[in-house]
Amino acid sequence: MDDKRQVTIREIAERLALSPATISTALTGRRNRVFMGEETRLRILTAAREMGYPVERLRARKRSLDRVALFCFPNKNPIYYGMVLEMSHRFSQQGIYAFVQVNDDCHSEYEAARELYRRHEADGVIFIGSYTYPDTSVLDSLPCVIIGEVPEGVQAWRVNVDNEQGGREVGEHLWSLGHRRVGMLTGGTGLSHSERLQGIRSVWRQRGLDFPDRWLLDAHPDTASNFQEILTAFLQAAARRGEPQTALFCYNDWIAGFALRALHEICLRVPEDISVVGFDDAPYTEMLTPPLTTVYQPFNELGALAAQLLLERLNSPQHPPKSFILRGRLVIRATTGLARADERKEV
């Protein structure tokens, strides 16, 4: 073949009996909606080099970014919708198409993300939710950003709210109102749950008191069809032990809304008989009865920052991971009030 004339993609395609689009995908890395196995890709690269195609020079060019995947778990809680819309808007302003992928568990989510990236179906990924998968190699094997917690010591590109500080603000608020026995509805065992719990526990510890595990209730309304019965049994058990709960700290506003309804059904007044605090400051919290005291999370800011970080990581893949923790704030409304007079004892 004449060395002065560059080999064309069509000639490589004819030699290998493949389509030009398949050859282009293997050589350029651009997303042409062509699926191929690793064996095919290597066969194309080998043939191209043998025929004198400038593979290395072409592959050194910056690949155009045009698609990113937003991964989340199926969740009825509407707070995530606004975050997804914010990220989609930010990417669209850059000419990037964002699509949402929903998976039922961590393993299928991370494996699906790897496969999308391997097949050139997504240039980068944002995981909405804490990273709990044991295999942390996922964080190095594809460009991704986490919105949420990561295990201690794991380096990752991520953004999150300061969950521990939020829990601490809730604890300080309830303590100032005279509450000494507070139940926490955790709704799970994720990393953010433990940090919010750690925050409120630190308030009790500073006063020389314990915040025991028996004050915790793992009952999420999405999975517990008998949520009201579970909550009632929890409160009754505490009363029988001689430590009736005067307040409830709910992992999020979704759980808090169900708790308010359950408390109304069993004729406990909020906040006269028991105070309730949520976490998130979802749009509906002001419409609850009574309006909910909660911790505001800057979801739009989290989404915008995650989009910015993914773009930065894709443009500068050699940079070390960046992590940003945004601070929320306590929003006091009508679901918290003074504890009963017999509970307001200084320690």
C-alpha angles and dihedrals in degrees: 000000000000108000091209091064118070116232111247129228089239091058091052089048092052092049092051097035091237133126120268089238090059091049091048092051093052095046103040104027090226116146106252095158089253118141119209139162124242091252092057093047092052091047090054093048092049093050092046092053092047090052093049099253111159093244099156094048092048095046091050090065117101109263115234113251113225110140137044131175125225110206123199140152122252104272132164091206105110095208090088094058093068091049092051091048091050093052092045090051093049093050093045089056087060093048092255124136115223122196130186123235119192121198132176099224143019096254096054091042096054094040090050090051092051091049093049090052094044091051092048091243093126131025094204143358138223117202113207105207138037118305108245101153111123092221104077092178086090088075091059100037097065137020105266144151125208123217100201141023129334127196115275112276095019114126113217143147101255149141128206146154120258098259095176093053090049091053090048092053090051090050094049091049095050093043090052088056092054099258112148102161111054125172117213121210101206101178091201146355102263126138094258090053091056093047093052089047091048089053096055092040090056090061092056092043091054088057093049095253134121126239098203129204091244087073090063124093121190102202122132117189091221092062104024109072089184095051093142093052092048093050092046092051090048093053093044092051090052091050091051089054089055094250107099113189114245096184141024125215108200121203090231142356092260091063091041091056091054090045091054091052092047092049090051090051092054092046099250112144121224119247098355095064101019135003124224130203128185136189129232105038091236116195093256097055094092089053095055120102105272101015108255128252105221147149115265115229116198095229096165091050091047091052094046092048092048090053090049092050093050091052090049093049092050092049094044107029093167095060117108117253118281124212128192125189114194122202122236126200137224114254110201116209135150105299095079126067143144117311117244113286093252090055097051098092122145118232 
